[in-house]
Amino acid sequence: MARVDVAVVGGGAMGATAAWRLARSGRSVVLCERFDPVHDRGSSHGATRIFRVAYRDPRYTDLALRALPLWRELEAATGEVLLEQVGQLDHGRSEAVAEVADSLAAAGRPHEVLTPEAAADRWPGMRFEGSVVMSPDGGRCWAERTVAAAWRAAGAAGAELRSRTPVVRMEVRGDRAVLHLPDGEVEADVAVVAAGAWVGDLLAGLVDLPALTVEDEQPSHFRPLDPSAEWPSFLHHRPPADGTDRPLGFDAYGLLTPGEGVKVGGHGTTAACEPDRRTGVDPGRAAALSAYVAEWFPGLDPRPVTTTSCLFTTTPDDHFVLDRRGPLVVCSPCSGHGFKFVPAVAREVERLVSGEAQPEAAWRLPG
Ligand SMILES: Cc1cc2nc3c(=O)[nH]c(=O)nc-3n(C[C@H](O)[C@H](O)[C@H](O)COP(=O)(O)OP(=O)(O)OC[C@H]3O[C@@H](n4cnc5c(N)ncnc54)[C@H](O)[C@@H]3O)c2cc1C
């Protein structure tokens, strides 16, 4: 049986970046990923994700601000541009947008409050309602590029990289974790479980997780009518469909992916699914999204150029799960808004592995 200091299960954005941090600190690390290093069956594929420090919940503003220098550190380690701060807008429900402005003010970050009319003059590709806040700290992360770079960096730091290696089962033996692989076992002082939508199956009987919902989210890219127009990233806060206000939620989101168009998602594009039994792009949801784009984006052709399917895994309160039970560190799920925090989550994982940190209260496992 192979023995390592740390075994990381799942090589998406979280697992690969955690493996890099753990290996560069001198630990022996194995990273097991059931698919290829960069694949399109989990949550980290596609070119871009929104980066924002603008959150209604100030804890996430703080975490995004802590992530910023860590993104720059990951860029320096990999020689890649991974984060571009091109700005980000929140608009819609005034009470939600006011909380965003409050979080930014409390953190001392620059932001501008505009009327919908002033915002539409400045960004004529969009329509706005309610209140508008512009945060120049926001922008986009390069998603697949980050995953590929983290795999390379983890390998260069000495991690053993095992793609196409599913962890069939996990076990706690004594005070160590055991991974059952198709070709043998790996014993580790600590196993970091960063299995995204599959975390529930893998940890069943080992760790009590909060109730998880896995959804198939299907955003599309749309062609800008004016190729020279500016597109900050954006969130649209509208009344929640079920009437429950979720402070980490929003109705629709989007951003420019240079070379692909403007990605728009969230408005009626999610549906519960089983991660290994997805049924492909749903024309009904794509049509609802096109109708939303036709209503709110005068600067986009509402016919989608491409539509993708990606897994959102959420806890009931949309917080993360980042905690430790014995030799198991749980680093999933990141509730549909985790990408911007990738290097900060990886640092929290390292602190949990070393026993240096208690998790934030909001991210603790039940019990
Ligand atoms: C459409 C969409 C839009 C999003 N937009 C944003 C955004 O704008 N901003 C933002 O911050 N966040 C956003 N997110 C969320 C963000 O992308 C995720 O939080 C993040 O990618 C999660 O990464 P992960 O590594 O936890 O999961 P994943 O990337 O899914 O990685 C988990 C990995 O574990 C592997 N695995 C699972 N089981 C096993 C096993 N038994 N053995 C071995 N390997 C296993 C899987 O194959 C997978 O590669 C979005 C998500 C989606 C789906």
The ligand as an SDF file (V2000), in Angstrom:
LIG
                    3D

 53 58  0  0  0  0  0  0  0  0999 V2000
  -22.2690   27.4210  -14.6340 C   0  0  0  0  0  0  0  0  0  0  0  0
  -21.4550   27.7900  -13.4420 C   0  0  0  0  0  0  0  0  0  0  0  0
  -21.1130   29.1130  -13.2650 C   0  0  0  0  0  0  0  0  0  0  0  0
  -20.3610   29.4950  -12.1660 C   0  0  0  0  0  0  0  0  0  0  0  0
  -20.0220   30.8020  -12.0590 N   0  0  0  0  0  0  0  0  0  0  0  0
  -19.2190   31.1870  -11.0450 C   0  0  0  0  0  0  0  0  0  0  0  0
  -18.7720   32.5120  -11.0040 C   0  0  0  0  0  0  0  0  0  0  0  0
  -19.0920   33.3270  -11.8760 O   0  0  0  0  0  0  0  0  0  0  0  0
  -17.9420   32.8700   -9.9890 N   0  0  0  0  0  0  0  0  0  0  0  0
  -17.5540   31.9880   -9.0240 C   0  0  0  0  0  0  0  0  0  0  0  0
  -16.8280   32.3810   -8.1190 O   0  0  0  0  0  0  0  0  0  0  0  0
  -17.9640   30.7020   -9.0570 N   0  0  0  0  0  0  0  0  0  0  0  0
  -18.7760   30.2830  -10.0460 C   0  0  0  0  0  0  0  0  0  0  0  0
  -19.1740   28.9810  -10.1310 N   0  0  0  0  0  0  0  0  0  0  0  0
  -18.7820   28.0370   -9.0780 C   0  0  0  0  0  0  0  0  0  0  0  0
  -17.3970   27.4690   -9.2960 C   0  0  0  0  0  0  0  0  0  0  0  0
  -17.1520   27.2010  -10.6460 O   0  0  0  0  0  0  0  0  0  0  0  0
  -17.2660   26.2280   -8.4170 C   0  0  0  0  0  0  0  0  0  0  0  0
  -17.4960   26.6150   -7.0570 O   0  0  0  0  0  0  0  0  0  0  0  0
  -15.9090   25.5720   -8.5220 C   0  0  0  0  0  0  0  0  0  0  0  0
  -15.5260   25.3580   -9.8590 O   0  0  0  0  0  0  0  0  0  0  0  0
  -15.9510   24.2440   -7.7700 C   0  0  0  0  0  0  0  0  0  0  0  0
  -14.7040   23.5830   -7.9410 O   0  0  0  0  0  0  0  0  0  0  0  0
  -14.4760   22.1630   -7.2970 P   0  0  0  0  0  0  0  0  0  0  0  0
  -13.0340   21.8460   -7.5020 O   0  0  0  0  0  0  0  0  0  0  0  0
  -15.0330   22.1480   -5.9150 O   0  0  0  0  0  0  0  0  0  0  0  0
  -15.4350   21.1650   -8.1220 O   0  0  0  0  0  0  0  0  0  0  0  0
  -15.1500   20.3740   -9.4890 P   0  0  0  0  0  0  0  0  0  0  0  0
  -14.5150   21.2450  -10.4860 O   0  0  0  0  0  0  0  0  0  0  0  0
  -16.4190   19.7020   -9.8820 O   0  0  0  0  0  0  0  0  0  0  0  0
  -14.0810   19.3060   -9.0660 O   0  0  0  0  0  0  0  0  0  0  0  0
  -14.4160   18.1150   -8.3760 C   0  0  0  0  0  0  0  0  0  0  0  0
  -13.5870   17.0390   -9.0110 C   0  0  0  0  0  0  0  0  0  0  0  0
  -13.6680   15.8390   -8.2560 O   0  0  0  0  0  0  0  0  0  0  0  0
  -13.5940   14.7630   -9.1530 C   0  0  0  0  0  0  0  0  0  0  0  0
  -14.1140   13.5900   -8.4760 N   0  0  0  0  0  0  0  0  0  0  0  0
  -15.3620   13.4090   -8.0000 C   0  0  0  0  0  0  0  0  0  0  0  0
  -15.4730   12.1960   -7.4330 N   0  0  0  0  0  0  0  0  0  0  0  0
  -14.2640   11.6000   -7.5420 C   0  0  0  0  0  0  0  0  0  0  0  0
  -13.7690   10.3300   -7.1490 C   0  0  0  0  0  0  0  0  0  0  0  0
  -14.5280    9.4210   -6.5230 N   0  0  0  0  0  0  0  0  0  0  0  0
  -12.4660   10.0260   -7.4360 N   0  0  0  0  0  0  0  0  0  0  0  0
  -11.6730   10.9370   -8.0720 C   0  0  0  0  0  0  0  0  0  0  0  0
  -12.1110   12.1550   -8.4730 N   0  0  0  0  0  0  0  0  0  0  0  0
  -13.3840   12.4840   -8.2040 C   0  0  0  0  0  0  0  0  0  0  0  0
  -14.4650   15.2360  -10.3090 C   0  0  0  0  0  0  0  0  0  0  0  0
  -14.2290   14.5040  -11.4720 O   0  0  0  0  0  0  0  0  0  0  0  0
  -14.0490   16.7000  -10.4110 C   0  0  0  0  0  0  0  0  0  0  0  0
  -12.9970   16.8860  -11.3180 O   0  0  0  0  0  0  0  0  0  0  0  0
  -19.9420   28.5500  -11.2100 C   0  0  0  0  0  0  0  0  0  0  0  0
  -20.2820   27.2090  -11.3770 C   0  0  0  0  0  0  0  0  0  0  0  0
  -21.0170   26.8300  -12.4740 C   0  0  0  0  0  0  0  0  0  0  0  0
  -21.3730   25.3730  -12.6340 C   0  0  0  0  0  0  0  0  0  0  0  0
  1  2  1  0
  2  3  1  0
  2 52  2  0
  3  4  2  0
  4  5  1  0
  4 50  1  0
  5  6  2  0
  6  7  1  0
  6 13  1  0
  7  8  2  0
  7  9  1  0
  9 10  1  0
 10 11  2  0
 10 12  1  0
 12 13  2  0
 13 14  1  0
 14 15  1  0
 14 50  1  0
 15 16  1  0
 16 17  1  0
 16 18  1  0
 18 19  1  0
 18 20  1  0
 20 21  1  0
 20 22  1  0
 22 23  1  0
 23 24  1  0
 24 25  2  0
 24 26  1  0
 24 27  1  0
 27 28  1  0
 28 29  2  0
 28 30  1  0
 28 31  1  0
 31 32  1  0
 32 33  1  0
 33 34  1  0
 33 48  1  0
 34 35  1  0
 35 36  1  0
 35 46  1  0
 36 37  1  0
 36 45  1  0
 37 38  2  0
 38 39  1  0
 39 40  1  0
 39 45  2  0
 40 41  1  0
 40 42  2  0
 42 43  1  0
 43 44  2  0
 44 45  1  0
 46 47  1  0
 46 48  1  0
 48 49  1  0
 50 51  2  0
 51 52  1  0
 52 53  1  0
M  END
$$$$
